[in-house]
Amino acid sequence: MTLINGTGNIEAILENLVATACKQVGWALGSIMSIDAEHGFAYVMARHDPTLIQRTLPDRWELATSPSLIALQRNQPIYVPDIRESDEFHGYRIESYERDYRSILVIPMNCVDFNGRPMVLNLLSRQVSELSDEDQAVLDMVVQLGVTAVEQERRVQAARQDAERQQMALATHTALLDHALTDSSVLSLSELVNARLHVPLVIVDFTMSQVVPGRSPDQRRFTDRQWQAEVQRVFGPQLLKVARDTLERSGNGKVSIRLDDGADAIRIEGTVQALEVDADRVGALVVFDQDAAPDLMELMVLDSARFALSVVMMRNFIRFRFETRTQSELFYEIIERRWRDAGDLLLRAQRLGLDFERRQQMLVVDLGGAERVTASMTVDLHRALTRFVQAQGTEVSVLSVDGAMVCLCPLAEDDPAERTAKLAERVAREVGRYLGQTPVVVASQPCQHLGDYPEAWERARRVVEIARSLGRTGALSLQDFGPMPMLAAAAGVDEVRLFLSEVLGQVVEHDRENDTPYLETLEIYLRERGRSQAAADAMGLHVTTLRYRLKRIEELFGINVEAPDRRFSVELAIQLQKMMTGV
């Protein structure tokens, strides 16, 4: 036992095992072999050969010429008294002359090597030797001790590997936290994460509208380099949308991701995990499914990576919020006319990258009607909108204000009005793709001086309110509505509805319940400026029938269209009714 376990080296343990077995039964040579039945070979793991002649011995045997596979299949020793007299194992018979042995014994060890291959003990005798029951008992004991030693070494190595992996996980955790505390770059932190993990994943940063790919989720289709190039080229926006939609719909969870490069579509299974700090979602980790699930150490590193990435993204998010809040505060100071020193305000604006001394036009992008616009989505949308408008070839500044984005577009004296209108349409489409619903985008009147902005802002917001009340979306302007919506906006939608109820409420209800045409009669009569014959002809009635209807309307509802004040109220109410119902 001391001889077998006297070293801490598995190779030395196996060599001692073979030497001990040979010594105990008086046989000259021996080896331990691992059997690779799938590929048809037996491999020598340890050998005892005290021959003084140095020569190269084979370390691999074809199983067809070896009794090892038979011993494993029968799970019992194979003993050949004289291999030179046997026709079964041709390879052993040839070698028996080269190495001078006669008897062979192959014993299955009932254990496997570190590659999971079963092991056998192989003993050789130089003369024809008998195998007594006592020898067999001794060999069984030696083999059992060897099996114990191998299993013990296996456990030691497994424990050592676990300790090394835990140490590596701890070192990775420390490195990630150090990086998160000292560097605000998601890209550099992503490189560290991908270097320490073998799990295919994608890092989605909502605060910067970026997608950072790692290893390929499908090595048969993409190499790592090809996958990363495809994500940067076409898959990035699709992955960002999948991550955001999944988190908004159900939070962390499994997802089937469909990616389309324009020529082909693929589907990849994965899990979306939120990156958040204090309930603010700043990004997501998309971990793709593998054949083997991540082990405990990989899960620990993933957890550390999520925390470190969340910290870095939150730092970027806070920095962005501070910058945009400062810009928003200055913008509100302008539109609310709260500045005292115009020169000081213009200097502060320049320090924030804003120029209110040049001629500009505002594009007001209303987000008030969009559902579930979170803080991180606003950051993401701000960056995406900034990149989009600047890609149109204009030096546009984008501000985040409550429930809206404001694009400050430089405007030359000779710029056609259609230019801003087309930009507003493109912005409406781009933001609509992002939000999943088209927003209201309003182009203000041109602003040359600070004093122009409050009025321009008020008019733009008034158009937004009218559009909301009428359910209109897209790029709009005051000219798209006319006087009636402006009147409704000035009075307030609730007040307009109350006015309609008082003037026409009874008429509308009566027509609906009794299928009468009284409201239509009033509308056509007033449209024909009170000319009875013209109104009757327009309705296909006899003039007497028309006059009867008007008299009946006066009896039922007290509406006398011949009285000037009453006539104006009814005509105004009919126009507002048409505007509110979209008829």
C-alpha positions, 0 to 999 in steps of 0.5 A, a space after each residue: 500500500 505504501 509503495 502504491 500511494 507513496 507518490 502524489 503523481 498518477 503516472 508514478 502510482 500506475 508504474 508502482 502498481 504494475 511493478 508491485 503486481 509483477 513482484 507479488 506473483 513473480 512475473 517479469 513484465 507488465 503494463 496498464 492500458 486504457 481501452 479506446 473501443 470507439 477507435 479500436 486501440 489500446 494505449 499503454 499508460 504505464 509500463 514495468 520492463 526491467 530489461 537492460 536493453 534499451 529499445 522503443 516499445 509500442 504504446 498503441 495496440 490494435 484491439 483486434 490483436 489484443 485480449 484486452 477488449 475481451 477481458 473488458 467485455 467478459 469482465 474477467 481475467 484473460 489468461 494464456 499459458 503460452 502465447 506462442 502456442 496460441 493463434 488468437 492474439 497475433 500481435 502478442 505472439 510476434 512480440 513474445 519472441 521480440 521481448 522474450 515472454 510466454 505467459 500473459 494475463 489481462 485483468 480488468 481494473 473496473 476503473 477509467 482513466 481521466 479521459 473516461 476510458 476503461 483500464 486493464 492490467 497486463 502481466 507477462 511471464 518469461 516462462 510458461 507460468 501457472 496462475 494459482 488461486 493464491 496468485 489470483 487473490 494477491 492480484 485482485 488485492 493489488 488491483 483493488 488497491 490500485 483502483 483506490 489509488 486512481 480514484 483517490 488521485 482523480 478526486 484530488 485532481 478534481 478538487 485541485 481543478 475546482 480550487 483553481 477554477 474558484 480562484 480564477 472566478 474570484 480573480 475574474 470577479 475582482 478584475 471586473 469590479 476593478 475595471 468597473 470602478 476605474 473605467 467607464 468604457 463598456 467596450 473594454 469591459 466587454 473584452 475582459 468579459 469575453 476573454 474570461 468566459 467561453 459562453 457565447 453572449 451579446 452585451 446590449 447597452 441601452 445607454 449608448 445604443 450599442 451591441 457588443 458581440 462575443 463568441 459565435 452562438 453557432 460555430 457551424 454557421 459563423 466563426 467568431 470573427 464573422 459573427 462579430 462582423 455580422 452583428 456590427 453590420 446588420 444584426 445589432 439593431 435586431 438584437 437590441 430590439 429583441 432585448 428591449 422588447 423581452 424585458 418590457 414584456 416579461 423581464 428576464 427569460 428565454 427567447 427565440 431570436 430571429 435574425 435576418 441579414 436580408 438574404 437569409 434568416 436564422 433562429 437562435 435560442 437564448 436567455 435575456 438577462 436585465 442589467 439594472 441598478 436601482 430598478 433602472 434598466 440600463 442594458 441587457 445580457 443575451 446568453 445563447 444556449 449551448 449543448 452543455 449548460 454553464 457550470 457553477 463557476 461560469 454562472 458566478 463569472 456571469 453574475 459578476 459580469 452583470 454587476 460590473 456591466 450594470 455599474 459602468 452603464 449606470 455611470 454613463 447613464 447618470 453622466 448623460 442624465 446630468 448633461 441633458 438635464 443641464 441642457 433641458 434646464 437652460 432650454 426651459 429658462 428660454 421658453 419660460 422667459 426666465 433669463 435676466 442677462 441674455 449674454 450670460 445665457 448665450 455663453 452658458 448655452 455655448 458651453 453646453 454645445 448649444 447655439 441660440 445666436 444662429 437662425 434655427 427651427 425646432 422639431 418637437 418630437 412628442 413622446 407623451 402618447 408612447 407607452 412605457 417610455 422608460 428613463 433608459 429608453 429616453 437615453 437610448 432614443 436620444 442617442 439614436 435620434 442624435 446619430 440619425 439627424 446628424 447623419 442627414 448632413 445637418 449640425 442638429 442639437 437634440 434636447 430631452 425635455 419632459 415627454 418630448 425630444 427637441 431637435 434644434 435645426 440650423 436654418 439658412 435664410 435661403 433654406 426651403 421650407 420643404 427641407 425641414 418638413 422632409 426632415 420631420 417626416 424622416 424623424 417621425 418614421 425613425 422614432 416610430 420604428 424605435 417606439 413601435 408607434 408613430 409620434 407627433 413631430 411638429 416643425 416650429 416657425 423659424 427662431 432668430 433671437 431668444 425672444 422668438 423661442 417662447 412663442 414658437 414653442 407654445 405654438 408647436 405644443 398647441 399643435 401637439 395637443 390638437 393632434 393628441 385630441 384628434 388622434 393624429 400622428 406623424 409630421 404635422 404643422 398648424 396648416 394641417 388643421 385650420 381654425 377649428 382645431 386652433 379654437 378647440 386648443 385655445 378653449 380646451 378639449 373638455 370645454 369644447 365637448 361641454 359646448 357641443 353637449 349643450 348645443 347639439 347633445 339632444 339632437 345627436 341623441 334623438 337622431 341616434 335613438 329614432 333614426 331621424 335626420 335632424 342634425 343633417 338637416 341643420 348642417 345642410 340648411 346652414 351650409 346653404 346660408 338659410 336658402 330653403 329651396 337650395 337646402 331642400 334640393 341638396 337633400 332631395 326634399 320638397 321645400 315644405 318638408 324641409 320647413 316642417 323639419 326646421 319647425 319640428 327641430 325648434 319645437 323639440 330642441 328650442 333651436 331657432 336657426 333664424 335667430 342670429 346668435 342661435 344660428 352662429 352657435 349651432 353652425 360653430 357646434 356643427 363644425 367642432 362636432 365634425 372636427 372632433 369626430 373626424 367626419 
